[in-house]
Amino acid sequence: MARRDDSRAKLLGELIQKARTHARQTTASCAEVLGISQEAYESAEAGVYDLSLPDLETLGIFLDVPMGYFWGTDTLDDEPDVDYDEWMTLRHRVIGVLMSQLRIQSRKSHEELAEHLGVDEDRIKAYETGEVPIPYLHLESLCRFMGGSPSDFMDEERGPLGRHQAKHKLKKQFDRMTPEMQQFLVNPVTMSYLDTAKRISDMDVDKLRQVAESLL
């Protein structure tokens, strides 16, 4: 009779705990998803309570980790540390500058913006310096008043938001594909084809013509 591998159970429990922490979930939320008590779930992380394969599959989905992570063939995605306080302070300043530029381009005065929002001029000036954060509804209203758009103020191409937007855009596009196409893209062999396609897309017209002629 095969004996329980306690060392493997403990290692699996540690992997589950790290995945949960990485996903910023609580033991209570994981227990609820699995339909077990919080005590039982915590025992699983300690390597005492045995989870089934469907339990692990459910955790993989809930914690957004590949199943290979539990077998030791995949790792958790590295997420860059973000100093949110510093990032938000910088964003408030950038948005203030962009609002000032939009105001100048639309030939509006501080007084006109203040009157439009029903606030004093000092508040508008504080918005433009980034000293006071602009409430989103104020930003939305000012954009309409000055002919701009809130999307013009978003930092979508770089920084934490850029990474966040890109990740969700890629996921949305992937989810729209057929299962066959998804399987094709996740196949490691496919990477060589994608690399070739990327190089071809970067070629100028003359270079592409030379490549085409060499194939004839």
Secondary structure, DSSP 8 states (H G I E B T S, - for coil): -----HHHHHHHHHHHHHHHHHTT--HHHHHHHHTS-HHHHHHHHTT-S---HHHHHHHHHHHT--THHHHTSS---------HHHHHHHHHHHHHHHHHHHHHHTT--HHHHHHHHTS-HHHHHHHHHTSS---HHHHHHHHHHHT--GGGG---SSHHHHHHHHHHHHHHHHHHS-HHHHHHHHSTTHHHHHHHHHHHHHS-HHHHHHHHHHH-
